[in-house]
Every structure is written in structure tokens, then in C-alpha cells.
Amino acid sequence: MTDTPDLERFDHDDAWLVGAALVVQCRERELPVTIAIHLGEQRVFHAALPGTSADNDHWVERKTRIVQHFGISSAEVAERYVADGDFSGFLAAFALPSERYFPAGGAVPIRVRGTMVGVLAVSGLESGEDHELALSVLGTLAAEGGHA
């Protein structure tokens, strides 16, 4: 399931452009999502669209930490380690507190020439839809030459 594209570059300006483009796309479709982009440990973009709440902020942070910890998408972590639906067993096995980590789809690594430089996370839809939305915007960026 390693389906995240490899980019040529990604910096603060790219984060803004990608995040803003995703906001426009989600507004057009009236999707109630929260979007967060991190470069390293720094959150460099955040948007909460109508229909979201502080819970969605918490979800993007928990999903982001999963990607930062494992280096793969949160959906891939769920698929690899939580196939039986035992989330508490997964969290216990890796000694991860549930209030800070959760393996639900919607957060994907941002890779530049093979190196993970950040995370794009979406919350507000079903787990698989969050994942596809995050992945699609990075796929579009890669198809356009790897930078915004």
C-alpha cells in the first residue's frame, strides 16, 4: 500500500499552496474536513472547514504522530498492524497512548527524493476517504513536477 508519491521538493511555500488548493477543492465539494501539514515537527498549514470541530484537530494530530512514528501512511499502519480491529492491542504493543496516537486513514508522509520531510493529514470523512483525499493532492503535485 506504499502509494505516496515522491516529490522533487516541498517547502513552506509548497505547503501553503497545496493546503490552499485542497481547501478550495474541499469547499467546492462542501467537505467538512480539517487539514494539517507538518514539515518536520512544525505545523506549517492548518485549516478547519465548516462542519468540523476541535475533535478533528485532535484527529489530525493523532494520525500525524502515527506517520511520524512509523514513516508510512496512517492507513498503511492500520492495514499492517490492526487488521483484526484491535486498536487497543496495537497501541499497547507499541506503547503508544491513545490520546496522542491513532492508526486511522487520512495522514500521509510527504517525501522528497525518498526522504520523509513532513505529513499531510485530513480528518472529517470516513477513514478511507480522508486517506484518498490526502493522497490525491500529493499525486497531483507529483504529476505537476513535484512542487507547487
C-alpha positions, 0 to 999 in steps of 0.5 A, spaced: 500 500 500 506 504 499 502 509 494 505 516 496 508 519 491 515 522 491 516 529 490 522 533 487 521 538 493 516 541 498 517 547 502 513 552 506 511 555 500 509 548 497 505 547 503 501 553 503 499 552 496 497 545 496 493 546 503 490 552 499 488 548 493 485 542 497 481 547 501 478 550 495 477 543 492 474 541 499 469 547 499 467 546 492 465 539 494 462 542 501 467 537 505 467 538 512 474 536 513 480 539 517 487 539 514 494 539 517 501 539 514 507 538 518 514 539 515 518 536 520 515 537 527 512 544 525 505 545 523 506 549 517 498 549 514 492 548 518 485 549 516 478 547 519 472 547 514 465 548 516 462 542 519 468 540 523 470 541 530 476 541 535 475 533 535 478 533 528 484 537 530 485 532 535 484 527 529 489 530 525 494 530 530 493 523 532 494 520 525 500 525 524 504 522 530 502 515 527 506 517 520 511 520 524 512 514 528 512 509 523 514 513 516 508 510 512 501 512 511 496 512 517 492 507 513 498 503 511 499 502 519 492 500 520 492 495 514 499 492 517 498 492 524 490 492 526 487 488 521 483 484 526 480 491 529 484 491 535 486 498 536 487 497 543 492 491 542 496 495 537 497 501 541 499 497 547 504 493 543 507 499 541 506 503 547 503 508 544 497 512 548 491 513 545 490 520 546 496 522 542 496 516 537 491 513 532 492 508 526 486 511 522 486 513 514 487 520 512 495 522 514 500 521 509 508 522 509 510 527 504 517 525 501 522 528 497 527 524 493 525 518 498 526 522 504 520 523 509 520 531 510 513 532 513 505 529 513 499 531 510 493 529 514 485 530 513 480 528 518 472 529 517 470 523 512 470 516 513 477 513 514 478 511 507 476 517 504 480 522 508 486 517 506 484 518 498 483 525 499 490 526 502 493 522 497 490 525 491 493 532 492 500 529 493 499 525 486 497 531 483 503 535 485 507 529 483 504 529 476 505 537 476 513 536 477 513 535 484 512 542 487 507 547 487 
